[in-house]
Amino acid sequence: MDTEPEPKTPAEMKEIRLSRKLAQETEGIKAMADIAAADIAIRKRTEQLRAERLAREADAQANPVETKPKAKKAVAKKKAV
């Protein structure tokens, strides 16, 4: 059995290299688009979270929570025996 493929001509090798290069360029473009989309999604989510946090802080500042004074614990005196 012959396991080695037939030797390719220089024209075939050039065609293979060209198609491989085009495939790599296409994958690179897709990857950059995915990265840009993820970046936009992260920025949008961060903007929403920041707006929510600022709204909570403004609400907390406008309506402060009244704290009740803590009751002091009674200290029991120990009898000396």
C-alpha positions in Angstrom: 0.0 0.0 0.0 1.2 3.4 -0.9 0.5 5.8 2.1 2.3 8.8 0.7 0.2 11.1 -1.5 1.3 11.9 -5.0 3.7 14.9 -5.2 1.8 18.0 -6.1 2.8 20.4 -8.9 4.0 23.9 -8.0 0.7 25.3 -9.4 -1.3 23.0 -7.1 0.9 24.0 -4.1 0.3 27.6 -4.9 -3.4 27.1 -5.1 -3.4 25.2 -1.7 -1.4 28.0 -0.1 -3.7 30.7 -1.5 -6.9 28.9 -0.4 -5.4 28.4 3.1 -4.4 32.1 3.3 -7.9 33.2 2.3 -9.4 30.8 4.9 -7.2 32.3 7.6 -8.0 35.8 6.6 -11.7 35.0 6.7 -11.4 33.4 10.2 -9.4 36.4 11.4 -12.2 38.8 10.2 -14.8 36.7 11.9 -12.8 36.6 15.1 -12.3 40.4 15.2 -16.1 40.9 14.6 -16.9 38.5 17.5 -14.4 40.4 19.7 -16.0 43.8 18.7 -19.5 42.5 19.4 -18.5 41.2 22.8 -16.8 44.5 23.6 -20.0 46.4 22.7 -22.1 44.0 24.8 -19.8 44.5 27.8 -19.8 48.3 27.5 -23.6 48.3 27.2 -24.0 46.0 30.3 -21.5 48.2 32.3 -23.5 51.3 31.4 -26.7 49.7 32.6 -25.2 48.6 35.8 -23.6 52.0 36.4 -27.0 53.7 35.9 -28.7 51.3 38.3 -26.0 51.8 40.9 -26.2 55.6 40.6 -30.0 55.5 40.9 -29.7 53.4 44.1 -27.1 55.7 45.6 -29.3 58.8 44.8 -32.3 57.1 46.3 -30.4 56.1 49.4 -29.1 59.7 49.7 -32.5 61.2 49.3 -34.2 58.8 51.6 -31.7 57.8 54.3 -32.6 54.8 56.4 -33.3 55.7 60.0 -31.3 53.6 62.4 -32.8 52.6 65.7 -30.6 53.1 68.7 -29.4 49.9 70.0 -30.6 48.8 73.4 -27.9 48.4 76.0 -27.6 45.0 77.4 -28.1 44.7 81.1 -25.0 43.5 82.9 -25.8 41.0 85.6 -23.8 41.3 88.7 -22.2 38.2 90.0 -22.4 37.4 93.6 -19.2 36.8 95.4 -19.2 33.4 97.2 
